[in-house]
Amino acid sequence: MIAPGLQFYNAEEARKYTTSTRIIEIQAEMTQRAVELLNLPPGPAYLLDVGCGSGLSGEELTEQGHYWVGVDISPDMLSA
């Protein structure tokens, strides 16, 4: 049995996901909203991004001045 992350996010799908302008926009909006909901104290935070994929949300976190580390089941997404 192939794990879902490996089945749906192989190298080709990871590339498509990471380069899609629509996906990039959606990830940025979702990340901004998630940070709002976290109601973090002032200053940079150190955040864990579970299921980080190719790091699109992490890029938004970095732009907001936060530090982050991510994990993902798909090696292809991590290397995209």
C-alpha positions as CSV (number, residue, x, y, z in Angstrom):
1,M,0.0,0.0,0.0
2,I,1.3,3.5,-0.9
3,A,0.8,6.2,1.7
4,P,-1.5,9.0,0.4
5,G,1.3,11.6,0.4
6,L,3.3,9.5,-1.8
7,Q,0.4,8.5,-4.0
8,F,-0.9,12.0,-4.7
9,Y,2.2,14.1,-4.4
10,N,4.8,12.4,-6.5
11,A,7.5,14.6,-8.2
12,E,5.2,15.7,-11.1
13,E,2.3,16.6,-8.8
14,A,4.6,18.3,-6.4
15,R,6.0,20.5,-9.2
16,K,2.5,21.4,-10.4
17,Y,1.3,22.3,-6.9
18,T,4.3,24.4,-6.1
19,T,4.2,26.4,-9.3
20,S,0.5,27.0,-9.4
21,T,-0.2,30.7,-8.9
22,R,-3.7,29.9,-7.6
23,I,-2.3,27.5,-5.0
24,I,0.3,30.0,-4.0
25,E,-2.4,32.7,-3.4
26,I,-4.6,30.3,-1.5
27,Q,-1.7,29.2,0.8
28,A,-0.8,32.8,1.5
29,E,-4.3,33.7,2.4
30,M,-4.8,30.6,4.6
31,T,-1.5,31.2,6.4
32,Q,-2.4,34.8,7.1
33,R,-5.7,33.7,8.5
34,A,-4.1,31.0,10.6
35,V,-1.7,33.5,12.1
36,E,-4.6,35.8,12.9
37,L,-6.4,33.0,14.7
38,L,-3.3,32.0,16.7
39,N,-3.4,35.5,18.2
40,L,0.4,35.3,18.8
41,P,2.1,37.7,21.2
42,P,4.1,40.6,19.5
43,G,7.4,39.6,18.0
44,P,8.5,36.6,16.0
45,A,7.2,33.2,16.9
46,Y,8.7,29.8,16.2
47,L,6.1,27.6,14.5
48,L,5.7,24.0,13.4
49,D,4.1,23.4,10.0
50,V,2.8,19.9,10.0
51,G,2.1,18.8,6.4
52,C,4.3,21.7,5.1
53,G,4.4,20.3,1.6
54,S,6.8,22.4,-0.4
55,G,6.9,25.2,2.1
56,L,4.5,27.7,0.6
57,S,3.0,28.6,3.9
58,G,6.4,28.8,5.5
59,E,7.4,31.4,2.9
60,E,4.5,33.5,4.1
61,L,5.5,32.9,7.8
62,T,9.0,34.1,7.0
63,E,7.7,37.2,5.3
64,Q,5.8,38.0,8.5
65,G,9.0,37.7,10.5
66,H,8.4,34.3,12.1
67,Y,10.6,31.2,12.2
68,W,9.3,27.8,11.3
69,V,10.1,24.2,10.7
70,G,8.1,21.9,8.6
71,V,7.5,18.2,8.2
72,D,5.7,16.3,5.4
73,I,5.1,12.7,4.4
74,S,6.0,13.3,0.8
75,P,9.7,13.5,0.0
76,D,8.8,14.9,-3.4
77,M,6.9,17.8,-1.9
78,L,9.8,18.6,0.5
79,S,12.2,18.8,-2.4
80,A,9.9,20.8,-4.8
